[in-house]
Amino acid sequence: MILAIIERVENIKEESPFNNRYYLTEYYKNIFDELDILLFPIVSIKNLKKVCDLCDGLIITGSCINIPPHYYNEKPIIGEKYNIDEFKLDKEAIKLFSNSNKPILGICGGVQSINVYFGGTLNQHIDNHNLGNNLHKINIKKNTFLSSIYSENINVNSYHKQSIKRVANDFIISAVSEDGTVEAIEKNNIIGVQWHPEVMNDILFFKMFIKTFFREEKER
C-alpha cells in the first residue's frame, strides 16, 4: 500500500539562498514504518494526477500557515500570515482523491482544508487551544468512525488557533471539546481530526483508518 502525504514548507532562514525546505515530521515515518506502509511525499501540484493514480489514499498534514479567508468568504486579519499556494495544493489533492473515491485523512490544518474545500467555514482565531502537548478532553460521538476506536471521552493534544465554524454539507461532527469546539468531522471515507495523533504515537488510530477504509486490508 502507498499513501500520498502532503509535506509542508518551512522558512529556515530569511534571506538565505536555501530559504525554504519541505519537511515531514519523524512521527509519521515511525508510525507508518511500523505499519509497513509506504509514504509518497507531495510537494507540488505538478504531476499530482499521476500521484493520485499511483497511491491508495491521501494524508493532509498540519500547517503553521492559515488558509486565506477569502476561500470561505471572510476578510483577512491584519498581520496574520496566509499561504495561497499551500491551500491550492491541499485543494487540488482533495479534489483528485475524493473524485477517485480514495480515502483521505486530514490532521489539524488538514481537517480545516477538508472543511473549507467542501464549503465549510473557519473561526479565524480562538483562544486556549494552542496547548502543545498539554492534553484536553474531547467527547466522541456515537456511531462514528472514531467511536469504533475510542471510548466516549479521550484526552488529546492541541496545537491550533483556528477551528471549524460551519461544518461542510454532508459531513458529520464526530468529536467536540468541552467548550464546544469541533474536534473531528467525517463523511464516508474522508476523516478529519483537529489534534495530532501521530505526535501521540497513536498507532491504533492509523491502524483502524487503514483497516476500515482500504479494501486490501479488510480482506486480510
Buried (B, 14 or more C-beta within 10 A) or exposed (E): BEBBBBBBBEEEEEEEEEEEEEEBBEBBEEBBEEBEBEBBEBEEBEEBEEBBEEBBBBBBBBBBBBBBBEBBEBEEEEEBEBBEEBBEBBBBBBEBBBEBEBBBBBBBBBBBBBBBBBEBBBBBEBEEBEEEEEBBEBBBBEEBBBBEBBEEEBEBBBBBBBBBBEBBEEBEBBBBBEEEBBBBBBBEBBBBBBBBBBBBEBBEBBBBBBEBBBEEBEEE
